[in-house]
Amino acid sequence: MRLDLDSGNETDDAINMMPLVDVVFLLLIFFLAATTFARNEVELDLKLPKARSGEASAPVQRLVVNVFADGRVVVDGREVTLEALRQKLAAAARRNREQSVLVRGDRSAQFGVGIAVLDACKLAKITKVDFGALPERGK
């Protein structure tokens, strides 16, 4: 006959990994959601002109078209040709009749490219076109 004198006070030397996995999973979900909701298109090397008049517009789902000084046109972070811009605007107008467009042009951008962007909006029957500018400080 064997007598078991073990008091049952064994310590488990292994680290419980479940809380760590839970925290990492929650952080992953948080950052995925945060980057999805913060999809405002901001081109850092675009120098917007300043304006005294104008007002901030209400946040709506709009298409942002960036026109750079060298004539490049960027939509959704991708450089597009004027023909591709026309197609993208037409498709957006078909999906949503109230589609609006924000044109953000570099202050030294070519006037002709800006007119081509406006023409593409007109051909797509988009009437809500806004221009991006920075508020003028002082004065």
SEGU-698677 format. One line per field, with one value per residue: residue number from 0; x, y, z of N, C-alpha, C, O in turn; residue in one letter. Coordinates in nm, 4 decimals. Layout:
<atoms>
num	NUM_...
n.x	X_...
n.y	Y_...
n.z	Z_...
ca.x	X_...
ca.y	Y_...
ca.z	Z_...
c.x	X_...
c.y	Y_...
c.z	Z_...
o.x	X_...
o.y	Y_...
o.z	Z_...
residuo	A_...
</atoms>
This chain:
<atoms>
num	0_1_2_3_4_5_6_7_8_9_10_11_12_13_14_15_16_17_18_19_20_21_22_23_24_25_26_27_28_29_30_31_32_33_34_35_36_37_38_39_40_41_42_43_44_45_46_47_48_49_50_51_52_53_54_55_56_57_58_59_60_61_62_63_64_65_66_67_68_69_70_71_72_73_74_75_76_77_78_79_80_81_82_83_84_85_86_87_88_89_90_91_92_93_94_95_96_97_98_99_100_101_102_103_104_105_106_107_108_109_110_111_112_113_114_115_116_117_118_119_120_121_122_123_124_125_126_127_128_129_130_131_132_133_134_135_136_137_138
n.x	0.0816_0.0447_0.1190_0.0045_0.1498_0.1279_0.0492_-0.1003_-0.0338_0.0886_0.2779_0.2148_0.4343_0.4112_0.3307_0.0248_-0.1038_-0.3365_-0.4678_-0.2843_-0.2976_-0.5638_-0.5531_-0.3748_-0.5219_-0.7479_-0.6215_-0.5330_-0.7795_-0.8761_-0.6869_-0.7189_-0.9857_-0.9632_-0.7920_-0.9495_-1.1703_-1.0508_-0.9997_-0.9477_-0.8398_-0.5252_-0.2779_0.0490_0.2475_0.1179_0.0507_-0.1818_-0.3771_-0.4419_-0.7385_-0.9683_-1.2450_-1.5212_-1.6266_-1.6242_-1.7134_-1.9796_-1.9064_-1.9164_-1.9662_-1.7424_-1.5685_-1.2267_-1.0143_-0.6893_-0.4767_-0.1632_0.1317_0.2915_0.1100_0.0048_-0.2676_-0.4379_-0.6359_-0.7949_-0.5475_-0.4081_-0.2395_-0.3977_-0.5050_-0.6573_-0.8662_-0.9192_-1.0005_-1.2372_-1.3919_-1.4024_-1.5386_-1.7816_-1.8759_-1.9047_-2.1033_-2.3145_-2.3629_-2.4369_-2.6490_-2.6244_-2.3574_-2.0584_-1.7676_-1.4415_-1.2025_-0.8683_-0.6213_-0.2815_-0.1186_0.0412_-0.0393_-0.1168_-0.3427_-0.4936_-0.5132_-0.6729_-0.9099_-0.9660_-1.0285_-1.2603_-1.4183_-1.4400_-1.5966_-1.8316_-1.9051_-1.9656_-2.1945_-2.1881_-2.2672_-2.2041_-1.9349_-1.6526_-1.3821_-1.0644_-0.9025_-0.6801_-0.7518_-0.6932_-0.4636_-0.4577_-0.4740
n.y	-0.1156_0.2165_0.5362_0.8544_1.1479_1.3987_1.7372_1.8791_2.1351_2.2195_2.4225_2.5834_2.6241_2.7212_2.9860_3.1464_3.1912_3.2806_3.5324_3.7147_3.6560_3.7288_4.0091_4.0935_4.0212_4.1898_4.4413_4.4234_4.4161_4.6702_4.8478_4.7798_4.8593_5.1319_5.2289_5.1810_5.3507_5.5973_5.7042_5.9433_6.1223_6.2407_6.4158_6.4686_6.6136_6.8061_7.1356_7.3327_7.6129_7.9333_8.0789_8.3440_8.3528_8.1204_7.8072_7.5444_7.2249_6.9905_6.6633_6.4225_6.1338_6.1531_6.1866_6.2292_6.4273_6.4800_6.7269_6.7706_6.9833_6.9150_6.8207_6.5692_6.3520_6.2300_5.9840_5.8270_5.7543_5.6611_5.7195_5.8472_5.8527_6.1115_6.0025_5.7661_5.8889_6.0097_5.7798_5.6706_5.8709_5.8704_5.6133_5.6400_5.8358_5.6965_5.5061_5.6692_5.9288_6.1663_6.2166_6.3708_6.5708_6.6475_6.8679_6.8935_7.1019_7.1686_7.4745_7.5694_7.4301_7.3266_7.5164_7.4122_7.1370_7.1366_7.2369_7.0262_6.8289_6.9403_6.9343_6.6588_6.5984_6.7353_6.5961_6.3527_6.4152_6.5191_6.7471_6.8567_6.9940_7.0688_7.2815_7.2385_7.4277_7.6110_7.7880_8.1384_8.2901_8.5495_8.8956
n.z	0.0000_-0.0833_0.0368_-0.0238_0.0221_-0.0754_-0.0679_-0.2446_-0.3280_-0.5644_-0.7818_-1.0840_-1.3345_-1.5901_-1.8145_-1.8567_-2.1656_-2.2832_-2.2028_-2.3121_-2.5869_-2.6305_-2.5842_-2.7855_-3.0115_-2.9828_-3.0081_-3.2717_-3.4092_-3.3358_-3.4593_-3.7287_-3.7711_-3.7117_-3.9134_-4.1326_-4.1004_-4.1075_-4.3720_-4.5066_-4.7788_-4.8097_-4.9487_-4.8895_-5.0194_-5.1627_-5.2281_-5.1201_-5.2326_-5.0692_-4.9292_-4.8646_-4.8544_-4.8352_-4.6915_-4.4509_-4.5588_-4.5049_-4.3798_-4.6200_-4.8296_-5.0648_-5.3742_-5.4043_-5.5888_-5.6724_-5.8019_-5.9217_-5.9302_-6.1474_-6.3279_-6.2849_-6.2038_-5.9286_-5.7840_-5.5191_-5.4126_-5.6300_-5.9326_-6.2191_-6.5626_-6.7654_-6.9102_-6.7666_-6.5323_-6.6182_-6.6675_-6.4088_-6.2697_-6.4078_-6.3458_-6.0699_-6.0598_-6.1726_-5.9740_-5.7594_-5.7610_-5.6315_-5.6084_-5.5008_-5.5665_-5.4655_-5.5568_-5.5288_-5.5842_-5.6565_-5.5751_-5.7786_-5.9966_-6.3330_-6.5189_-6.7260_-6.6722_-6.4473_-6.5589_-6.7298_-6.5441_-6.4314_-6.6611_-6.6969_-6.4754_-6.5456_-6.7810_-6.6659_-6.5431_-6.2869_-6.0514_-5.8084_-5.7162_-5.5364_-5.4311_-5.2892_-5.0407_-4.8299_-4.5292_-4.5180_-4.3065_-4.0579_-4.1555
ca.x	0.0000_0.1242_0.0587_0.0336_0.1606_0.1286_-0.0508_-0.1774_0.0066_0.1846_0.2724_0.2250_0.5375_0.3810_0.2607_-0.1012_-0.0922_-0.4672_-0.4926_-0.1972_-0.3559_-0.6841_-0.5153_-0.3176_-0.6328_-0.8265_-0.5429_-0.5374_-0.9118_-0.8837_-0.6102_-0.7830_-1.1043_-0.9214_-0.7391_-1.0582_-1.2542_-0.9729_-0.9517_-0.9458_-0.7267_-0.4399_-0.1488_0.1331_0.3288_0.0283_0.0459_-0.3108_-0.3799_-0.5135_-0.8570_-1.0340_-1.3864_-1.5456_-1.6665_-1.6000_-1.8309_-2.0164_-1.8414_-1.9994_-1.8872_-1.7094_-1.4502_-1.1237_-0.9253_-0.5725_-0.4061_-0.0304_0.1946_0.3463_0.0014_-0.0463_-0.3990_-0.4393_-0.7655_-0.7849_-0.4077_-0.3493_-0.2312_-0.4864_-0.5100_-0.7836_-0.9692_-0.9540_-1.0756_-1.3733_-1.4616_-1.4256_-1.6434_-1.9077_-1.9199_-1.9490_-2.2296_-2.4183_-2.3932_-2.4960_-2.6845_-2.5843_-2.2115_-1.9859_-1.6251_-1.3547_-1.0816_-0.7592_-0.5168_-0.1614_-0.1293_0.1128_-0.0835_-0.1525_-0.4843_-0.5564_-0.5446_-0.7889_-1.0263_-0.9951_-1.0958_-1.3968_-1.4871_-1.4726_-1.7110_-1.9496_-1.9430_-2.0221_-2.3168_-2.1682_-2.2837_-2.1521_-1.7888_-1.5914_-1.2384_-0.9949_-0.8104_-0.6504_-0.7967_-0.5861_-0.4466_-0.4285_-0.5440
ca.y	0.0000_0.3377_0.6518_0.9772_1.2584_1.5255_1.8276_1.9393_2.2734_2.2288_2.5493_2.5658_2.7151_2.7672_3.1142_3.1373_3.2772_3.3218_3.6770_3.7834_3.6367_3.8111_4.1501_4.1139_4.0122_4.3127_4.5502_4.4053_4.4598_4.8148_4.9183_4.7580_4.9452_5.2721_5.2663_5.1770_5.4681_5.7184_5.6988_6.0723_6.1258_6.3549_6.4097_6.5586_6.7006_6.8917_7.2670_7.3932_7.7596_7.9902_8.1541_8.4158_8.3167_7.9762_7.7485_7.4012_7.1500_6.8784_6.5403_6.3322_6.0413_6.2206_6.1428_6.3323_6.4300_6.5650_6.7710_6.8136_7.0903_6.8617_6.7764_6.4363_6.3469_6.1159_5.9536_5.7109_5.7187_5.6073_5.8121_5.8067_5.9387_6.1846_5.9098_5.6805_5.9745_6.0217_5.6534_5.6556_5.9653_5.8232_5.4987_5.6913_5.9062_5.5955_5.4448_5.7666_6.0509_6.2814_6.2070_6.4974_6.5602_6.7509_6.8851_6.9543_7.1338_7.2373_7.6163_7.5954_7.3309_7.3808_7.5511_7.3231_7.0083_7.1631_7.2476_6.8908_6.7597_6.9939_6.8833_6.5184_6.6006_6.7771_6.4857_6.2464_6.4724_6.5475_6.8919_6.8989_6.9962_7.1637_7.2997_7.2398_7.5388_7.6350_7.9224_8.2358_8.3348_8.6919_8.9965
ca.z	0.0000_-0.0984_0.1010_-0.0994_0.1167_-0.1504_-0.0125_-0.3538_-0.3469_-0.6749_-0.8566_-1.2289_-1.3813_-1.7258_-1.8237_-1.9286_-2.2838_-2.3350_-2.1920_-2.4067_-2.7194_-2.6349_-2.5964_-2.9193_-3.1055_-2.9709_-3.0668_-3.4156_-3.4550_-3.3181_-3.5609_-3.8581_-3.7778_-3.7119_-4.0440_-4.2298_-4.0845_-4.1303_-4.5087_-4.5732_-4.8703_-4.7848_-5.0166_-4.8130_-5.1029_-5.2380_-5.1646_-5.1518_-5.2260_-4.9554_-4.9686_-4.7555_-4.8510_-4.8353_-4.5651_-4.4407_-4.6012_-4.4190_-4.4246_-4.6993_-4.9102_-5.1893_-5.4468_-5.3946_-5.7045_-5.6474_-5.9216_-5.8796_-6.0079_-6.2721_-6.4144_-6.2481_-6.1392_-5.8378_-5.7234_-5.4298_-5.3930_-5.7528_-6.0447_-6.3274_-6.6798_-6.7719_-6.9580_-6.6528_-6.4411_-6.6737_-6.6446_-6.2652_-6.2327_-6.4662_-6.2668_-5.9391_-6.0813_-6.1946_-5.8451_-5.6680_-5.8359_-5.5501_-5.5917_-5.5000_-5.5955_-5.4099_-5.6382_-5.4524_-5.6803_-5.6108_-5.6110_-5.9034_-6.0959_-6.4634_-6.5278_-6.8231_-6.6090_-6.3627_-6.6467_-6.7772_-6.4333_-6.4275_-6.7788_-6.6690_-6.3829_-6.6218_-6.8691_-6.5826_-6.4860_-6.1447_-6.0357_-5.6784_-5.7233_-5.4440_-5.4457_-5.1618_-5.0161_-4.6886_-4.4874_-4.5087_-4.1681_-4.0429_-4.2377
c.x	0.0877_0.0487_0.1017_0.0316_0.1639_0.0161_-0.1347_-0.1430_0.1123_0.1688_0.2938_0.3223_0.5103_0.3018_0.1344_-0.0994_-0.2263_-0.4953_-0.4068_-0.2515_-0.4807_-0.6511_-0.4594_-0.4275_-0.7187_-0.7524_-0.5435_-0.6706_-0.9247_-0.8096_-0.6655_-0.9052_-1.0639_-0.8674_-0.8468_-1.1418_-1.1796_-0.9147_-0.9605_-0.8206_-0.6490_-0.3076_-0.0583_0.2148_0.2441_0.0161_-0.0817_-0.3010_-0.4571_-0.6319_-0.9172_-1.1802_-1.4000_-1.5807_-1.6372_-1.7274_-1.8556_-1.9491_-1.9419_-1.9072_-1.8611_-1.5831_-1.3495_-1.0291_-0.8132_-0.5030_-0.2727_0.0268_0.2474_0.2380_-0.0535_-0.1813_-0.4037_-0.5779_-0.7490_-0.6414_-0.3392_-0.3491_-0.3158_-0.4705_-0.6441_-0.8971_-1.0141_-1.0333_-1.2199_-1.4538_-1.4959_-1.5375_-1.7791_-1.9627_-1.9717_-2.0834_-2.3436_-2.4600_-2.4700_-2.5230_-2.6417_-2.4327_-2.1493_-1.8373_-1.5533_-1.2275_-0.9799_-0.6438_-0.4008_-0.1696_-0.0545_0.0774_-0.1225_-0.3029_-0.5577_-0.5945_-0.6658_-0.9171_-1.0644_-1.0662_-1.2400_-1.4797_-1.5280_-1.5907_-1.8391_-1.9980_-2.0069_-2.1524_-2.3083_-2.1718_-2.2292_-2.0010_-1.7382_-1.4424_-1.1755_-0.8998_-0.7887_-0.7018_-0.6765_-0.5805_-0.4183_-0.5186_-0.6847
c.y	0.1242_0.4550_0.7772_1.0949_1.3951_1.6150_1.8964_2.0844_2.2858_2.3644_2.5192_2.6703_2.7696_2.8980_3.0945_3.2379_3.3319_3.4711_3.7574_3.7726_3.7222_3.9585_4.1795_4.1112_4.1388_4.4328_4.5424_4.4537_4.6118_4.8885_4.8965_4.8481_5.0921_5.3140_5.2625_5.3034_5.5973_5.7197_5.8322_6.0804_6.2546_6.3309_6.5132_6.6538_6.7881_7.0235_7.3373_7.5448_7.8058_8.0706_8.2212_8.3751_8.1655_7.9280_7.6002_7.3285_7.0346_6.7516_6.4482_6.2371_6.1071_6.1626_6.2575_6.3176_6.5282_6.5964_6.8294_6.9182_7.0404_6.8053_6.6389_6.4494_6.2183_6.1044_5.8252_5.6622_5.6626_5.7125_5.7594_5.9023_6.0121_6.0949_5.8161_5.7604_5.9899_5.8948_5.6356_5.7484_5.9211_5.7052_5.5443_5.7619_5.8082_5.5292_5.5393_5.8959_6.1768_6.2838_6.3466_6.4696_6.6769_6.7543_6.9596_6.9762_7.2055_7.3823_7.6507_7.4931_7.4015_7.4013_7.4552_7.1885_7.0246_7.1724_7.1095_6.8090_6.8085_6.9433_6.7370_6.5088_6.6364_6.6651_6.3704_6.2912_6.4861_6.6987_6.9447_6.8865_7.1054_7.1698_7.3093_7.3560_7.5476_7.7734_8.0155_8.2909_8.4857_8.7780_9.0116
c.z	0.0000_-0.0398_0.0250_-0.0035_0.0483_-0.1007_-0.1202_-0.3788_-0.4552_-0.7444_-1.0032_-1.2815_-1.5211_-1.7200_-1.9056_-2.0437_-2.3336_-2.3170_-2.2896_-2.5491_-2.7346_-2.6560_-2.7351_-3.0248_-3.1017_-3.0288_-3.2188_-3.4725_-3.4446_-3.4291_-3.7008_-3.8737_-3.7863_-3.8481_-4.1509_-4.2214_-4.1154_-4.2706_-4.5799_-4.6580_-4.8485_-4.8548_-4.9517_-4.8990_-5.1948_-5.1635_-5.2073_-5.1472_-5.1034_-5.0086_-4.8460_-4.7433_-4.8498_-4.6971_-4.5680_-4.4793_-4.5058_-4.4696_-4.4946_-4.7739_-5.0449_-5.2490_-5.4431_-5.5126_-5.6734_-5.7783_-5.8754_-5.9747_-6.1418_-6.3647_-6.3825_-6.1793_-6.0570_-5.7758_-5.6418_-5.4143_-5.5156_-5.8616_-6.1604_-6.4450_-6.6798_-6.8206_-6.8450_-6.5495_-6.4892_-6.6464_-6.4964_-6.2189_-6.2854_-6.3858_-6.1302_-5.9518_-6.1069_-6.0629_-5.7539_-5.7443_-5.7623_-5.5263_-5.5938_-5.5179_-5.5280_-5.4942_-5.5533_-5.5479_-5.6164_-5.6570_-5.7391_-6.0112_-6.2256_-6.4707_-6.6208_-6.7640_-6.5179_-6.4437_-6.7003_-6.6689_-6.4219_-6.5449_-6.7585_-6.5737_-6.4572_-6.7136_-6.7914_-6.5157_-6.3336_-6.1282_-5.9036_-5.6780_-5.6302_-5.4706_-5.3087_-5.1533_-4.8666_-4.6501_-4.4738_-4.3676_-4.1667_-4.1288_-4.1969
o.x	0.1877_-0.0710_0.2211_-0.0736_0.1995_-0.0991_-0.2312_-0.2194_0.2129_0.0572_0.3800_0.2959_0.5828_0.2174_0.1376_-0.0940_-0.2283_-0.5443_-0.4528_-0.2509_-0.5021_-0.7149_-0.4941_-0.4254_-0.7579_-0.8144_-0.5535_-0.6733_-0.9786_-0.8640_-0.6592_-0.9250_-1.1249_-0.8951_-0.8367_-1.1807_-1.2430_-0.7936_-0.9789_-0.7104_-0.7019_-0.2350_-0.0862_0.2478_0.2945_-0.0245_-0.0894_-0.2253_-0.5289_-0.6267_-0.9179_-1.2326_-1.3015_-1.5659_-1.6267_-1.8366_-1.7655_-1.9358_-2.0393_-1.7860_-1.9507_-1.5028_-1.3841_-0.9711_-0.8388_-0.4731_-0.2696_-0.0237_0.2482_0.2701_-0.1492_-0.2063_-0.3767_-0.6313_-0.6950_-0.6170_-0.2238_-0.4467_-0.3073_-0.4284_-0.7338_-1.0112_-1.1335_-1.1236_-1.3134_-1.5701_-1.6054_-1.6216_-1.8800_-2.0830_-2.0719_-2.1685_-2.4573_-2.5777_-2.5579_-2.4298_-2.6246_-2.3864_-2.1834_-1.7882_-1.5994_-1.1542_-1.0023_-0.5762_-0.4194_-0.2213_-0.0846_0.1539_-0.1563_-0.3806_-0.6732_-0.6970_-0.7516_-1.0212_-1.1829_-1.1543_-1.3317_-1.5980_-1.6372_-1.6758_-1.9434_-2.1184_-2.0920_-2.2135_-2.4066_-2.0888_-2.2102_-1.9460_-1.7767_-1.3836_-1.2263_-0.8241_-0.8688_-0.6957_-0.5712_-0.6826_-0.3626_-0.6269_-0.7576
o.y	0.1349_0.4715_0.8035_1.1359_1.4952_1.5724_1.9655_2.1525_2.3547_2.4131_2.4396_2.7903_2.8585_2.9176_3.0328_3.3586_3.4213_3.5329_3.8578_3.8708_3.7820_4.0253_4.2810_4.1915_4.1897_4.5180_4.6448_4.5246_4.6754_4.9823_4.9872_4.9071_5.1686_5.4251_5.3340_5.3584_5.6980_5.7347_5.8356_6.0489_6.3642_6.2367_6.6329_6.7639_6.8390_7.0246_7.3943_7.5998_7.7276_8.1240_8.1640_8.3644_8.0927_8.0000_7.5390_7.3665_6.9878_6.7337_6.4027_6.2576_6.1148_6.0983_6.3711_6.2113_6.6464_6.5065_6.9260_6.9384_7.1152_6.7482_6.5950_6.5452_6.1101_6.2013_5.7263_5.5419_5.6203_5.7852_5.6418_6.0169_5.9781_6.1098_5.7900_5.7062_5.9837_5.9019_5.5908_5.7090_5.9328_5.6982_5.4922_5.7492_5.8339_5.4997_5.4961_5.9640_6.2822_6.3480_6.4297_6.3605_6.7909_6.6557_7.0732_6.8814_7.2930_7.4104_7.7521_7.4717_7.5198_7.3136_7.4212_7.1315_6.9365_7.1217_7.0794_6.7287_6.7281_6.9131_6.6964_6.4211_6.5750_6.6412_6.2990_6.2150_6.4675_6.7699_7.0654_6.7818_7.2216_7.0765_7.3796_7.3817_7.4981_7.8662_7.9757_8.3343_8.5411_8.7360_9.0918
o.z	0.0711_-0.0636_0.0109_0.0453_0.1104_-0.0928_-0.0877_-0.4472_-0.4382_-0.7625_-1.0406_-1.2741_-1.5659_-1.6325_-2.0121_-2.0197_-2.4183_-2.4115_-2.3439_-2.6233_-2.8400_-2.7374_-2.7954_-3.1180_-3.2067_-3.0924_-3.2864_-3.5731_-3.5352_-3.4873_-3.7838_-3.9799_-3.8610_-3.8932_-4.2506_-4.3245_-4.1470_-4.2873_-4.7016_-4.6132_-4.8669_-4.8230_-4.9583_-4.8548_-5.2949_-5.0473_-5.3162_-5.0672_-5.0410_-5.1194_-4.7370_-4.6324_-4.8620_-4.5983_-4.6743_-4.4372_-4.4362_-4.5907_-4.4345_-4.7803_-5.1289_-5.1813_-5.4756_-5.5348_-5.6506_-5.8569_-5.7991_-6.0851_-6.2395_-6.4690_-6.4463_-6.1062_-6.1091_-5.7219_-5.6913_-5.4042_-5.5076_-5.8801_-6.1957_-6.4290_-6.6026_-6.7771_-6.8297_-6.4857_-6.4094_-6.6068_-6.4626_-6.1380_-6.2158_-6.3606_-6.0812_-5.8637_-6.0673_-6.0423_-5.6793_-5.7869_-5.8236_-5.4320_-5.6779_-5.4885_-5.5333_-5.5018_-5.5115_-5.5882_-5.5319_-5.7651_-5.8021_-6.1052_-6.2265_-6.4330_-6.5954_-6.8011_-6.5120_-6.4019_-6.7144_-6.6996_-6.4048_-6.5293_-6.7982_-6.5889_-6.4346_-6.7235_-6.8444_-6.4409_-6.2619_-6.1848_-5.8887_-5.6438_-5.6437_-5.5251_-5.2213_-5.2469_-4.7873_-4.7307_-4.4241_-4.3143_-4.2615_-4.1693_-4.2553
residuo	M_R_L_D_L_D_S_G_N_E_T_D_D_A_I_N_M_M_P_L_V_D_V_V_F_L_L_L_I_F_F_L_A_A_T_T_F_A_R_N_E_V_E_L_D_L_K_L_P_K_A_R_S_G_E_A_S_A_P_V_Q_R_L_V_V_N_V_F_A_D_G_R_V_V_V_D_G_R_E_V_T_L_E_A_L_R_Q_K_L_A_A_A_A_R_R_N_R_E_Q_S_V_L_V_R_G_D_R_S_A_Q_F_G_V_G_I_A_V_L_D_A_C_K_L_A_K_I_T_K_V_D_F_G_A_L_P_E_R_G_K
</atoms>
